[in-house]
Amino acid sequence: MRRILYILSLLSDDDVDWLVSVGEKLDIPVGMTIITERQPIRAIYIVLAGRFEVTIGERRTKLADLS
C-alpha cells in the first residue's frame, strides 16, 4: 500500500480528481483474470484491498502473490 500511496502522491490534485471522476470501483471475483498476456490493456487497476496472483503462460506459472 505504501508504494501506491507514493505513486499517487506524485500526481497533481487535478490528476487525482480526473482519476476519481473517470474511474470505477470494482469488486473482482476470486479467480477472475483482469489482464491477459499478449493482449492490449484497457484499464489501470489499483488494488485497494485483498490479494492477487501474477501468473504467466498457459501453465500459469506464478510470478508473484501480492496482498
Secondary structure, DSSP 4 states (H G I P E B T S, - for coil): -HHHHHHHHTS-HHHHHHHHHH-----PPTT---S-TTS---------SS-EEEEETTTTEEEEEE-
